[in-house]
Amino acid sequence: MEWIKPKIDIDFMKAAKFWVPFSIVLTVVSLLITLVFGLDMGIDFKGGTKVIVAFKSGSGVDRGKIKSVVQELVAKQTGDTTSQVEVQDYDVGGAGGSETEKFQIFAELESLLTPLKKLEIAKALERHFGKGTDVDIPSEAGDKLYIRLPMEWPLDAAKEEISKVMKELGQSSVAIVSDKEERILMDMYREKDLLLSAEDEAVKMEAMRVEEEAKKKIQALEDERFTIEVQAAKDQFRDALKLAFGDAFVEVLSTASVSPSVGKELFETGLLALLYAIIGILIYIALRFDAKFAPGAVACLVHDVIATMGFLVVADIKFTLPIVAALLAIIGYDINDTIVVYDRIRENVRKGIGDMTKTVNQSINEVLSRTILTSFTTLLSLVSVIFLGGGTVKDFAMVMFVGIILGTYSSIFVASPLTIYLDKVLRRRALAK
């Protein structure tokens, strides 16, 4: 079955007289919406806590109820009633017979430990270990504290004493690691991974010996500096959800926190990645084709990225690292679509079939079937993810869906008209000389 008949002749450049102004308006409006209302930053960029929890399948757990419980917990522990809390499905494409149903909870706070509670822990540790003990409480380290003892202790003894103090303060879940231990473990994991990547079985066996040697070194270690990670979020989320949902609640699978400074750095890195991708494409198009083709390709990408960001604001989709990945994927997809059109334009220019407008029209008509079918099949796969998926994967698919539509449209009605305009400008300059 042929959707697009051969020798089709649609005058796209005539229609571009309407679509080019539309694209300009769409870009300006999207940019204004983004600047005025701002992107809804996820915890990847804003900082906060992410918790993954599991409930029994078929227990009828409601995301709204989970959100309400978490908001009450945050308000109780911190006194902040305005902190943002979001709950998303975490099971994506899971087997239908799964015994648990998972949810991902985003809370706009680094720690459930209040500054006063952290200070109480620090004072208790200093009293317990005596004069010369120094406890550091970084402002952006989540639930971590750093302790320096007056003298070196055997690791097991020090960890036992620290755990004892923490339990007395109601913090039963803590992870304690010494600085020396951490360095040995990092070296061990690095060497072990290198050995395990080899195909020789004898070399792989060496990895086990490396691990055993590291364990022996750690057992004999004494240190004075330790990092204490209080897993308060895990304990408090577990207790609150267990109280609210009873036997329907299974467990807290994992917790992770991102500080605001790290989030800001990730955001800046994500924007730089988009910028570098566009600059790289500009250079590639200029070298592969001709200088007059490059601005059209870049205008196409800028149009699509800004319009997609406007969609993020309107659709209230959180701006997270997966969304940055989606934008980079859109850039790659769009430039591929544009290059297909440009390649056909270049071939037809060499054939000398007419002026630039006629050449561009014929080129787009010749690749129209390929463009529509490729986009359509990609959109079909994204539709299935949008309706069957959940959480950040669903957001990723929605952004990709919009981006692919924009990319297909802009390769015809943004990149091509600009290329025709630049061709006319360059020809006039050549004649003027």
N, C-alpha and C positions, 0 to 999 in steps of 0.2 A: 504494500500500500504506500503510495506516495502522497505525503501531506503537502509538499511544495512541488508544484509541477515544473518541469524543466522549461527554460526560456522565459521564466516569469519576469515581468518588467514593472516593478513598483518604483515610483518616483519618490524615493526616500528624502532626497535633498529638497524637494519642494515642501514636503511635510516638515522638514527641519526648521522652516521659517517660523513655525509655531512652537516646536519642541525645544529649540535652543533657548528662546526667552523663558519657557517653562522651566528648563533646567537651571537657568540662572536664578529664577525666583525660588525654586526648591532649595538650591544650595544656600542662598542668603537667609531664607526663613529657617532652615535647619540649623544654620550657624547661630542665628539669633536665639532660637529656642535653647540650644545647647549652652550658650553663654549666659542667658538670663536665668534659666531654671537649673542649669548644671546637671552633670551626670550623677546618677545615684551610685556612689562608690560602694563596692562590696568590701568585706573585711580585708581582702587581699591588698587594697590600697588605703583604706581608712584606718585599719587596725581594729582588732577585736578578737573574738573567740569563736571557733567553729567546733561543734560537737556533733558526732554521729551516734544515733541511738537506734536500738532495735526493739520492736514490739512483736507480739505473737500475731501471725497472719490471721485475718478474719476476726480480729478482736474489735473492729470498728473504731479504731483510734482516729480521732479527728485532728487535722493540723491546727485548726483554730484553738482547740483545747490545749494542745501542746504549747502553742504560742502564749496562751493566757497563763499557763503554769510557769513558763520560763520568765515572762514579764513580772509576775509576782515574786519569783525568786530573786531576780535582779534588783527589783525595788526594795525588797527586804534586806538584802545584803549591802547594797550601796546607797539606798535612799534616792536613787535616780529613777523617776517615773517616766522619763522621756526617752530612755535608751531604746534604740531600734532593735527589734527582734524579728527575724524571718525564719520560717520553717518551710523546707522543700522536701519533696520525695527524693530518696536516695537510690531506691531500687530502679535501675534503668536496664530494660531488656533482660531482667532476671527470669529464672525458670518459674513456670506457673506453680510448681509444687513447693516453692520455698516455704520454710517453716516460720520465717520472720519477715517483718515489713520494716524497712529502714527509713529513717528521716535524718535530714541534715539541718541542724539548727545554727543560725548565725546570730550572734549577740554582739552589739556594738560596744563592747568593753573588753579591755585586755585581761582583767582579772576580777574574780569574785572576792578577792581579799582586799579589804579596805586598807587605806594607808595606816589607820590606827591598829588594825590587826597585824599588819606587817611589822609595825614598830613594836608591838607586844611580843611578837616572835623573836625579833632581834634582841630585845632586852632580856628575854628569858634565856636565850642562848649565851649571852654575855655573862649573865649571872651564873649559869651552870658551869661554864668553862673557866670563869675567873678573869682576873686582871690580865690585860694584854689581848683579850679576844676582840676581834673587830668584825662587825657584820655590816656588809654593804647592801643597801636596798636601791638598786637602779630604778629610775622613774619609768623607764620603758622596757622592763624585762619581764612583764607579765607576772607570773607567780614564782619567779626565781629570786633567790637571795645568795649572796656570796659571803662565806665565813672564813676568817683567818684565825687559827688557834694560836695560843701562846707558844706552843711547841709542836713538834711532829708527833703524830699518833699512828699506830698501826691502823690500816684502813678499816678492817672489820670492827675494831673497838670504837673508832671515831664515829662510824656510821650508826652503830648500836646506840651510842650516847645521844647523837643528834636525833635519831628516831624516837628515843625515849622522851626527849623534851617536846618534840612535835606532837606525840600522842597525848601528853599531858595538856596540850593546848587544843586538843580536838582535831588535830590534823593527822589522820592515820595513814593517808596515802602520800608518800613523799619519795622522790627519786634523788639519791645522793651519789655524787661522783667527785673524786679528787682530781686536781689539775694534772698530777703525774699520771694517774690512771687513764684519764682522757687522752693524753698524748700517746701513751702506749697502745691504747685501743685504736686510735686513728691510724697509727703506723701499721698496726697488725691488719686492720681491714684493708688498707691500701695494698699491702704486700700480698695478702690472701686473695684479693680480687684479681691481682695480676697473675698469680700462680694458677688460679682456677680457670682463667681464660685460655690456658695452654691446652693443647690436645693430648699431650703426653701424660699418661696416667701416673707415672712416677713423679712428675712435677706437681700434679694435683695432690698427691699424697703429702708432698712437702708442705702444702698449705695447712694440713692438719697439724703438722709439727710446729709450724709458726704460731698457730693458735694456742697450742699447749704451752709453748714457751712464754707467750704473752700472759697467760693465766698464772703461770708460776711466778713471773716477775711481779704481777699485781698482788699476789698473796704475800710476797715478802716486802711490799712497799710500806713506807711511812710517809705521811704528808701532813702539812698544816693548812693547806688551802682546799676548800671544798665548795661545790655548787649544790645548792639545795633547791629542788623544784617541787613546790607544793602543788599537788594535784587537787586543789580545792574545787575547781570547776567539775571535775569528774565525780567527786564525792557528792557535791551539793546537787548537781543535776540528777544523779542516781537517786538520792534520797527524795528529792521533790517529785520526780516522775513516778517513783515507786509508790509514794503516798497518794498521788493523784489517780494512778491507773491500776494499782494493785498488781495482780498476777499477769495482766496484759503486758506489762513492761518486762523486758528481758534483761537488757544491759546497756551500758554506755560503751560503745565500741572504741571510740577514740576522741581525743580533744587536741586542739591546736590553737595557738594564739599568734597574732601578728601585731607588732608595735606600730604606732602611727609613723614613726620615722622610717621604719622598714617599708611600710605601705607607701609612703611618699616616694621612696626610692624606686620601688617596683613600678609605680605609676609613671614616673619620669622615664624609666627604662623602657616601658611599654610604648610611650609616645615616641621615643627615639627610634625604636624598632620600626614603627610605621614610617617615620621620616626617612630613615636610611633605606627602607625598601623602595620608597618613591624616588629617591635620588638615584639609587642603583638602576631602577627601571628607566629613568630619564637618560642615563648614560648609555645603557644597553640599546635602547631604541635609536638614539642618535648614531651609534656606531653600526647597528645592524641595517638600518634603513637610510634615513636622511634627516637632517636637522628639522625639516618642516613637519616630520611625523611625531617627533618627541613631545612637543607641547600638547598636542591633542591627546596623547596617551596619558600624560601626567594630569591634564585637566579632567580626563575621564576618571582617574583614580581619586583625585581630590573630591570631585563631585560625589562619587559613590561613598567614600568614607564619611564625609560630612553629612550626607543625607541619611546614612545608616546610623550615625550618632544621634541625629534628630529623632530617628525612629526609636532609639534606646530611651530617650527622654519621654517621648509620647507614650510608649508602651510600658514605661516604668520598669525597665529591665536593669538589673544591677550591672554595673561596669566592673567586671572581674577579669582575672587572667585568661579564662577560657574565651571571654568576649574579645580580648586583644588578639588571641589566636584566631578567632573567627574573622576579625578585620584583616589580619595578615593573609588568611586563606582567600578572602574576597579579593584582595589586591592581586594575589597570584592568579586567581580564576579570571578576573577582569582583564588583566594584561594578556593572558593567553587568548581570550576572545578577541581582543583588539588586534593582536598580532596576526591572527588568522585573516581578519579583514585587510589589514595593512599589506600582508604578503600577497593577497590577490590583487590589491590595488597596484602594487609594484609590478606584478607580472603584466597587468593590462596596460600600464603606462608604457612598458617596453614594446607592447604590440602596437601602440599608437592608435587606439580605437576611437579617440575623440578628445574633447577638452576634459579637464579634471573632474568637473561635475558629472559628466556622462560616464567617465571611467569609474568614479566612486560608486555611482548608482549601480552600474553593471556588476561591479565587484561584490557589493553587498547582496545583490540578488543571487549571484552565483554561490555564495556561502550561506545563504539564508536557511536552507534546509539543515545544513550541519549545525548552525548556530541554535536554531529552535529546538531540534531534537536533542542536542547535547544538554541544553539548559533544562528542557522538559524532563528528561530522565533523571538529572541530578535533583531537580525539585521534587520529583516523586519520592526519592529516597529520604529527603529532608522532611516531607509531609508525614511519613511514617514515624520518624523520630519525634516530631512535634506532637502527634496525637498519642503515641505509645510510650514516649520517653517521659522524663521528669527532671526537675531540678536544673542544674547548670547545663546539662546536656540539651535539654529542651530549649533553654535560652540560646545556646550556641546554634542550634538548628534554625531557630526563628531568625536570628541575625543573618545566618548564611542564606536563608530563603530570600530575605529582602535584598541582600547584597547581590545575589546572582541575578535577580530580576533587574536591579539597577545596572549591573554590569553588562547584561545583554542589551539593554536599552541604550546605555551611554556609549557603547562601542559603535553604535549606528548613528545616534543623534547628538553626540557630544564630540567624540574624537574625530569622526569623519568630516563634519562641517568645518571644524577648526583647521583641519588639514587642507581643505579646499581654500579657505580664507588665506592661510599662510602661503599656499602655492601662488595665489593671485598677487599677494604682496611682493613675494620674491621675484615674480615675473615682471611686475611693474618696475621694480628697482633695477632689474637687469636691463630692461628697455631704456630706462632713464640714463644709464651709463653709456 
